[in-house]
Amino acid sequence: MARNPAAQTAFGPMVLAAVEQNEPAGRRLVDDDLAELFLPAPLRWLVAATRLTPVRRLMVRASEWTGPGLWANLACRKRFIADKLTESLADVNAVVVLGAGLDTRGYLLTRQVRIPVFEVDLPVNIARKAKTVRRVMGQPPLSVRLVALDFERDDLLTALAEHGYHTDYRAFFICEGVTQYLSEAGVRRTLEGLRAAAPGSRLVFTYVKRDFIDGTNRYGTRTLYRNVRQRNQLWQFGLQPDEVAGFIADYGWRLVEQAGPDELVQRYVEPTGRKLGASELEWSAYAEKV
């Protein structure tokens, strides 16, 4: 399988989720008892080391060298998505995870409800996910379908339909940590594919701010900027918060809520007593299909 730089980014968020599992319950930002199991062996060994509090603290501090506040951003965006999904479960009859990577959400969800979950990602990531699920679970749940797709070239609705998706599903679409890796054309192509979603469908997504992409504000993340913009243009797309409502309205979505770093820290970090700040670089948004 051809290597794809974006495909290699699937590990980071799951390492964070697994490390957070080693925090005491009252200090934990993410609850995910499958995260460590879904990681390859070397990363499982790394996570195991963080059961020791000093090692865990060192890892969180080290993440700040790459991008101040990014640990809290990643953890809080997962909590924001989980909250919105929980609030919506009674009103939707399918879940679609765009850019699923090694995300465990679909498998955790089978403990609560039996609705179809479609995990969409690049072919290399889908192949890796299938192998991982077989290793961890033996047999994948019948309710979870893996959909291989290139967001820049393939038709989303066609790919989903080939795996049993129906356009009359009132679906909950999750697009976490994905939009920055696509071109603007790829983001628009994805939203065009979601235009046919049934009214009442929900969409939660994250985005990085456009002024980081164009280099006018690096948000104190010189190492991150060098890695994702200067060396290989890994991140391509961004939005400003005041542009989001109009951008998605063109495709039939109504913005319901946006959550920036201050709100996410207040909502999720402060109750734990942990002293973590979040970066202005990344925001989360929640919308409904009209």
WOVEN-V243282 format. One record per run of one state. SS is the DSSP state (~ for helix, > for strand, _ for the rest). FROM is the first residue (numbers start at 1). LEN is the number of residues. If there is no record, write none. Layout:
SS/FROM/LEN
SS/FROM/LEN
This chain:
_/1/4
~/5/16
_/21/4
~/25/3
_/28/13
~/41/9
_/50/3
~/53/14
_/67/3
~/70/22
_/92/2
>/94/5
_/99/6
~/105/5
_/110/6
>/116/6
_/122/1
~/123/15
_/138/6
>/144/5
_/149/7
~/156/6
_/162/9
>/171/5
_/176/3
~/179/3
_/182/2
~/184/10
_/194/8
>/202/8
~/210/4
_/214/8
~/222/9
_/231/8
>/239/1
_/240/1
~/241/9
_/250/3
>/253/7
_/260/1
~/261/12
_/273/9
>/282/8
_/290/1
